[in-house]
Amino acid sequence: MSRPDGTETQGTGCHKVAGTCRQRRPPWCVFDRTGLYRELSGIEIELRRKLGFGNRIKMTIAEMITTIEELLSTPG
């Protein structure tokens, strides 16, 4: 990932894929998620602006999705 200050970070990613990558280093194992993270950040910024929400969220994306699904499936 390339950060806004120009530094680059690398990580193993998903534990299932990381196990495969440790054994052999296939080309598909290394990819740059910077574009994905920038796009997700842009979506979050736009949503927060439209909702007028500036509070901190202490949830993972998976937790947010499940919470929204629960709210949408609740009658009333």
N, C-alpha and C positions, 0 to 999 in steps of 0.2 A: 504494500500500500504506500502510496506517495502522500505525505502530509502536506498541508498548505505551506509549511515553512521549508519545504524541499527535502526533508529527511525521508528516508524510506524504511519501512519496517517489514519484516517477514515473519510468518508464523506457519504452523503446521496445518491449520484449518481443522476440518472435521476429523475426529479421532479415527473413524473408519478408513478414510482416505489416507490419513497420515501414516497408518500402519503399512499400507501398500507402498507409500512413497519411501518409507525408510528402507524397505527391502530392495527396491530398485527404483530408480529415479526416472519414470516415464515423463515425456514432455508435457502431457496433460496435467501433471501433478503441480506444475508451477504456473500460476496465473495471477494477474493483477486485479484485485477487487476494488481498486480506487474508484473506477467509474460507477460501480454498483453502489458503493457507500456514498458517493456524492449525490447520486440520484435519490437514494433513500433519504438523505439529509434534506434535499430540496423538497421532497414530498412532506416531510415532517415540518419544515419551516412554513410551507404554504398552508398546511392544515392548522398549525398553531395560530398563524396570522388570521385565517378565516374564522376560527373559533374564539379568538381573543384569549388564548390559553398560554400563559407564560410560566406556569408552575413546573417544577421538576417531576419527571416521571421515573419511578424506580421499578421498571418492569422490563423484561426482555421482549423482543418483538413477538415471540411465540406466546408469551403471557398476554400481550395486548390483543393479539388475534383471538385467543380463546375467550378473553373477557368480552370482546365485542360480539363474538358469536353467541355467547351466553346471553348478553343483553338483548340481542336481536331476536333470539328464540324465546324469550320470556314474554308470555301473553300480558297484555295490558298496556 
